Amino acid sequence: KTERSLSVLIFLIGGVMSAFVSNSGTVAVLIPIVLGIAASSQIKPIKLLMPLVFGATIGADISIIGSPGNLIAKNTIETFSKGSLSVPFFEYAKIGIPLLIACSVFLYFFGSKLIADRDGNTQSDSQMDYSQIPAWHRNLTLAVFILSIAGMVATDYIKFLPPMHIIACCAAIVLVFAGVLTQKETFNSFETLTVFMLAFMMPLGAALNSTGAGEMIANAVISVTGDSGVMIIMASLWILTWALTQVMSNTAACTLLC
């Protein structure tokens, strides 16, 4: 296979996987595989790792669990609508899937040429040995993963199912009780940066709402756009969000603006 085909394939795999697993989780899982592919294909790792990161970032916009920001926006919409509006599991896919396809086409024809051809060793020592892991651990993990994703999707249609975060918690508990994960491994897998960032940014967002600072920012945006219409206001918010994400994480920016 050509380098371009491999880069697009890895881009799409990362994109699809990040719709159901966090961006960082997707990249962490696939990096050893991608490094192995680069070594066996005599392709410089940077040429395949960059598409992986791009795909994981864009693919997060397919589902509401792709990134913390998606969940924050979902909760904000449902809270301010007082339950009259709901955000289905694949609501973001209307934009995420076309964007993923368009970017894959761009990557195939132009993107590979834009990735810097840096020197580096294509050999990888990151391959993990899974021979000592019982086969039933892999099978159980895959089954729990599929069932948990199916349960999260079905919560929009089956009323008696618990919320998504309860389903995810139950899935983790099953794996711990089955011995697939130890308690230490479970706690180490928590993204503490994201957890603490959300915990401390939420009060800041609440303060913006309670003090009127949020309304002041909103009025400033509207004053700039004037009576230009909804699309111009949306574009202005998009630019504001983009600017904020250059100096803070996506999650922090989303928490602040929501």
C-alpha positions, 0 to 999 in steps of 0.5 A, a space after each residue: 500500500 502507498 503512504 497516502 493510502 495508509 495515512 488516510 486509512 489510519 486517519 479514518 480508523 482514528 476518526 471512527 474510534 474517537 467517536 466512541 472513545 476519548 481523543 487521548 484514549 484513541 491516540 494512546 491505543 493506536 500509537 503502538 499499532 501505527 508505529 508498528 505499521 510505520 516500521 514494517 512499511 519503512 515509512 517515517 512515523 510522523 507521516 502516519 502519526 499526524 493523520 492519526 491525531 487529526 482523525 482522532 480530533 475530527 472524529 470526536 465530533 461524530 457523537 456526544 461522547 467523542 469529547 468532554 466539550 460535546 457533553 458540556 454543550 449537550 447538558 447546557 442545551 437540555 438544561 436551558 430548554 428545561 428538558 424540552 430539547 434533547 441531543 441524540 447520541 449521533 446529533 453531531 454526526 451531521 457535521 462530523 461525518 461530512 467533515 471527516 470525509 472531506 478531510 480524508 479526501 484533502 489528506 489523500 491529495 494534498 495533506 501528505 505533502 504538507 506533513 514535514 518529512 522529518 528524519 527519524 528512526 522508523 523502528 519501534 520498541 513500543 509494540 506490546 506483548 499480549 501473549 500473556 493476557 488470557 483470550 477471555 479478557 480480550 473477548 470480555 472487554 470487547 463485549 462490554 465495550 460494544 454493549 456499553 456503546 449500544 446502551 448509550 445510543 439506546 438511552 435516547 429511545 429506551 426510557 428505562 435505561 440508566 443515563 450514559 454516565 451510569 452505563 459507562 460506570 457499570 461497564 468499568 465496574 464489570 471489568 474490575 470485578 472480572 479481573 480484567 483491570 485492577 483498581 490501580 489501573 482503573 484509577 490511573 486511567 482517569 484523565 485527572 487534568 480534564 476532571 479538575 479542569 471541568 470541576 474548576 471551570 464550571 464555577 467560573 462559567 456559573 459566575 459569568 451567568 450569575 454576575 451578568 458578565 456572560 450577557 455582557 460578552 454576548 451583547 458585545 458579540 451581537 453589537 459587532 455583528 449587528 442585525 446581520 442574521 443568525 448565520 453571522 452571529 454563529 460565525 462570530 461565535 465560532 471565531 471567538 471559540 476558535 480564538 479561545 482554544 488557541 490559548 486554552 483547551 477545547 474543554 475549558 473554552 466550551 465550559 467557559 462559553 456555555 
